[in-house]
Amino acid sequence: DSSIVKSPIKKYQTEAWEWDGKNLKSRIVYNRDNSEKYNYVYEYNKDNRLIGITSPLEKKARIRFIYNDKKMLKEVKYFTETFSENDLPYRKLEFAYDGRKVISIKETINKQKYPRTYVAAPSLLSCLVSEGMAEEIEANAVSPKIEYDVVVNDYAFEWDGHNVSEVKITTTTGGKSSVANISYTYDEKKSP
């Protein structure tokens, strides 16, 4: 019946945050049935800079943060049970800046120790931007049937004042590249 109006599906996310003074100690992201989806435990250095995140729900999953000499994020490395910290990371983000603004992020995914079929893992971007924005970026990235050991996603950011106005995503596998673009518009708030 054409008179039936379907209401849009509402997305929501429930999280529990535990603090240790001014530092976030742990973050739990829940599924709709209130079961734990992700559980993150945060580590800091003596300067209160985030240096690591571990996930008790994922076997030996660890994320390590490395800063440049200007105390800005230089690299984020994601290790798993298969990819130990003495080895190449499973995923790595490398940051480039124009002054204090991020202008590009290069994400490298190494799959040498995994079977040829690609198993999606949560994007490291979800640690840095909202999960919704990370999901949108991931959904717009080209996700080919991967038959290569290394996949590189380059995220180029354009800024409109203090807000990101566009993200250009270039995905390269086996010498072939594909491009996707995401544009953002804003109201008087800082959320797109």
C-alpha positions, 0 to 999 in steps of 0.5 A: 500500500503506497499510503504506508509511510516507513519511519527511518531506522534510528541509529544509537550507541550506548557507551560506558566510560570510566575515568581516572582523574582527567584521563579516560581509563576504559570505554565499553561500547554496547550492542543493542541487546546491551551485550559488550561490542567493544571494550577498550582500556587506555594507557598514558605516559608521564605527560598524560598523552595516550600511548596505548589502548588494549581490548580484553574482548579481542585476543591480544589486540593492542593499539599504540600511539607514537608522537612526533617531536611537536607532540602531535600524533605521528603513527597509530599501530594496531597489533593482534595475536597474529601480529605481535609488537615485535612484528609489522602491525596489522594496521597502521595510520600515518599522519601528515599536518599543515600546521596543527591540522591533519591534512592526510592519513595513510592507512596500511593493512598488512594481511601476510599472516591471514588467509586470502579471504579478508576479515574486516576489523574495526577501523582505527579511525573509530579511536580518533573520530566518532564511530559514526564518522568512522563507519561512514568513511569505511563504508565509502572506502572501496573494499575490493575482494582482497587478493593482495598482502597489503592494502593502502587507504589514503585519506586526504582532508580538506578544511573549512575553517575549523571543520573537515569539509571533504574527505577523499579516500584512495584505496590501492591494492595490487597497483590498482587504485579507486577513489571515493569522496565524502562531503560534510556540511555543518549547521551552527554546531561543530557536528556535521 
